């Protein structure tokens, strides 16, 4: 699209913008593919014209993740569509190039804010669900570790022995030992732990 056509579209209500996207994740190939898919998805919208696009090289970020960006120049048919793009694709940054002034009504602003609030509520709900799932997984894992300690303590009694049998570092098991002793499910004798109801040689009392 030449400059003359771009200026004509702007006079008709279109907006010329720089939009940058950034994605962080793993593996590297997935991140690079996803960022291009993002832009290609936008290209499929008849109200948005991607005039140029530039992709950066994927780079390592803290936490052994990969980060990649895409800088684009777009001509978007209306301010309403531009707001839609920002809310639904959540770019890393935006810059309006033209026009210098934008006009909108009170109703337009109300609709945009309601769309933004709906998106924020959706994100909040997703985060809450993720936290609930995380708590359930953590609770289940803790129960699994505790039961494994109890089973191991029938035959192995020092923290080092139990640690080696479970494949979990001794320091990470310390809170579980303390908790099980406090609950009365483990018995501590010096630096050894015994399952309640089981004597040193591993036979249950009363058997």
C-alpha positions in Angstrom: 0.0 0.0 0.0 1.5 3.4 -1.0 1.6 6.5 1.1 -1.2 8.2 -0.8 -3.6 5.3 -0.1 -2.5 5.3 3.6 -3.3 9.0 3.9 -6.6 8.5 2.2 -7.6 5.8 4.6 -6.5 7.9 7.6 -8.8 10.7 6.4 -11.6 8.2 6.3 -11.1 7.2 9.9 -8.3 4.6 9.9 -5.5 4.7 12.4 -1.8 4.2 11.6 0.0 2.5 14.6 3.2 0.8 15.6 2.4 -2.4 17.6 4.9 -4.6 19.4 4.2 -8.1 20.6 6.3 -10.2 23.0 6.0 -13.8 24.0 8.0 -15.7 26.6 8.0 -19.5 27.0 9.5 -22.8 26.1 10.8 -24.4 23.9 12.5 -21.9 21.6 10.9 -23.2 18.4 7.4 -23.0 20.0 7.9 -19.4 21.0 9.1 -18.4 17.5 6.2 -20.2 15.9 3.6 -18.7 18.3 4.7 -15.1 17.7 4.3 -15.5 13.9 1.0 -17.2 14.4 -0.1 -14.2 16.5 0.7 -11.8 13.6 -0.8 -14.1 11.0 -4.0 -14.3 12.9 -4.3 -10.5 12.9 -3.6 -10.5 9.2 -6.7 -12.5 8.7 -8.9 -9.6 9.9 -10.2 -7.6 7.0 -10.3 -4.4 9.1 -6.6 -4.6 9.8 -3.7 -4.2 7.3 -0.3 -5.2 8.4 2.0 -2.9 6.5 5.3 -4.2 7.9 6.6 -6.8 10.3 9.9 -7.5 11.9 10.8 -10.4 14.2 13.6 -10.5 16.7 15.8 -13.4 17.5 14.6 -15.5 20.4 16.8 -14.8 23.4 17.2 -16.6 26.8 15.5 -14.9 29.7 15.7 -15.5 33.5 14.3 -18.9 34.4 15.6 -20.6 31.3 12.8 -19.3 29.2 12.9 -17.9 25.7 11.6 -14.5 24.7 10.9 -13.2 21.3 9.3 -10.0 19.9 7.6 -8.8 16.7 7.4 -5.1 15.7 4.6 -4.3 13.3 3.2 -1.3 11.5 -0.6 -1.5 11.0 -3.4 0.4 9.4 -6.6 -0.2 11.4 -10.0 0.8 10.0 -11.3 2.4 13.1 -10.6 3.4 16.7 -13.1 0.8 17.9 -11.1 -2.0 16.1 -7.9 -0.7 17.5 -9.2 -0.9 21.1 -10.5 -4.5 20.2 -6.9 -5.4 19.1 -5.4 -4.1 22.3 -7.9 -5.9 24.6 -7.8 -9.2 22.8 -4.2 -9.5 21.7 -2.6 -7.6 24.6 0.5 -6.2 22.7 3.6 -5.3 24.7 3.5 -1.7 23.5 1.6 0.6 21.0 2.3 3.9 19.4 -0.3 5.9 17.4 1.4 7.5 14.4 -1.7 9.1 12.8 -4.0 10.9 13.0 -2.8 13.4 15.7 -6.3 13.8 17.2 -8.9 11.1 17.8 -12.6 11.7 18.4 -15.0 9.4 20.2 -18.3 9.6 22.0 -19.2 8.9 25.6 -20.9 5.7 24.4 -17.7 4.6 22.6 -15.7 5.0 25.8 -18.3 3.2 27.9 -18.3 0.2 25.5 -14.5 0.1 25.5 -14.2 0.2 29.2 -16.8 -2.6 29.6 -14.9 -4.7 27.1 -11.7 -4.1 29.1 -13.5 -5.0 32.4 -14.8 -8.2 30.8 -11.3 -9.1 29.8 -9.9 -8.4 33.2 -12.6 -10.5 34.9 -11.8 -13.3 32.5 -8.1 -13.1 33.4 -9.0 -13.0 37.1 -11.2 -16.1 36.8 -8.5 -18.0 34.9 -5.9 -17.0 37.6 -8.3 -18.2 40.4 -8.9 -21.5 38.7 -5.2 -22.0 38.2 -4.5 -21.3 41.9 -7.2 -23.8 42.9 -5.7 -26.4 40.6 -2.2 -25.6 42.0 -3.4 -25.9 45.6 -5.1 -29.3 44.8 -1.9 -30.6 43.2 0.2 -29.4 46.1 -2.1 -31.0 48.6 -2.1 -34.3 46.7 1.7 -34.2 46.4 2.2 -33.5 50.1 -0.1 -36.4 51.0 1.9 -38.7 48.6 5.2 -37.7 50.2 3.9 -38.2 53.7 2.6 -41.6 52.9 5.9 -42.5 51.2 7.8 -41.5 54.3 5.5 -43.6 56.5 6.0 -46.6 54.4 9.8 -46.1 54.2 10.0 -45.6 58.0 8.8 -49.2 58.5 12.3 -50.4 57.4 14.6 -47.3 57.1 14.9 -44.9 59.9 17.5 -42.2 59.4 16.6 -39.1 57.3 19.5 -40.0 55.0 18.2 -43.5 54.3 14.6 -42.3 53.8 15.8 -39.5 51.5 17.8 -41.9 49.3 14.8 -44.3 49.1 12.4 -41.6 48.1 14.8 -39.7 45.8 14.0 -36.4 47.6 16.6 -34.3 49.3 16.9 -34.7 53.0 16.4 -30.9 53.6 13.2 -30.9 51.7 11.8 -33.8 53.8 12.5 -32.0 57.1 9.1 -30.2 57.3 7.3 -33.5 56.6 9.2 -35.3 59.4 8.2 -32.6 61.8 4.6 -32.6 60.7 4.3 -36.3 61.0 5.8 -36.3 64.4 3.5 -33.6 65.5 0.5 -35.5 64.2 1.6 -38.6 66.1 2.2 -40.7 63.0 5.9 -40.9 63.4 8.0 -41.4 66.5 11.4 -39.8 66.8 14.2 -41.5 68.7 17.5 -39.6 68.5 18.2 -39.1 64.8 15.9 -41.9 63.7 12.2 -42.0 62.8 9.8 -44.9 63.3 6.3 -45.3 62.2 3.9 -45.5 65.2 3.1 -49.1 65.9 6.3 -50.4 64.3 9.4 -51.4 66.3 13.0 -51.0 65.2 13.2 -54.3 63.2 10.2 -53.4 61.1 7.5 -55.7 62.5 4.2 -54.1 63.7 3.5 -54.2 67.4 0.8 -56.7 68.2 1.4 -58.8 65.1 
